[in-house]
């Protein structure tokens, strides 16, 4: 695999650093007793998500809005805690929207991308299963987001950090594992990957793959 292919198949390193810096800044603001430092999180998030937008105008608007909100967050630091919850809720609603007639459920699209990457084809009999798990994931994502938003609204910084850094990822990991275990029971004759390979297959899928 070429360097270009490796880069295209995973999340860019700078984006991983930006993701780590966000809770890191919140933690630093908590330890230093300087809640206004959280305002820096908003431009950081804009830099993280701007490349995902298709047009230059949208990217400029996102960065400009983030800078403006960062100014407000200097006086209302809790505002900097809202984006993760909003993102999770938005993802959950997007998952739900793909269940409409004429659209491909997100989990079905994930399955197609994973099988395409492995040179295989998804089983034709899994349609209802993939649709049901799209709904299940929508509920999980909205639930994760609702907890994060609740903690942000209360400005409970320490519990918010624990939830965003550990609780949310562990909940998603547990959901992936549960789906894999139940799928093995539902389709015992199919070929099922181990948990590690399954996770690697999922992580390999990037947002731009859904635009193809």
Secondary structure, 3 states (H helix, E strand, C coil): CCHHHHHHHCCCHHHHHHHHHHHHHHHHHHHHCCHHHHHHHHHHHHHHHHCCCCCHHHHHHHHHHHHHHHHHHCCCHHHHHHHHHHHHHHHHHHHHHCCCCCCCCHHHHHHHHHHHHHCCCCCHHHHHHHHHHHHHHHHHHHHHHHHHHHHHHCCCHHHHHHHHHHHHHHHHHHHHHHHHHHHHHHCCCCCCCCHHHHHHHHHHCCHHHHHC
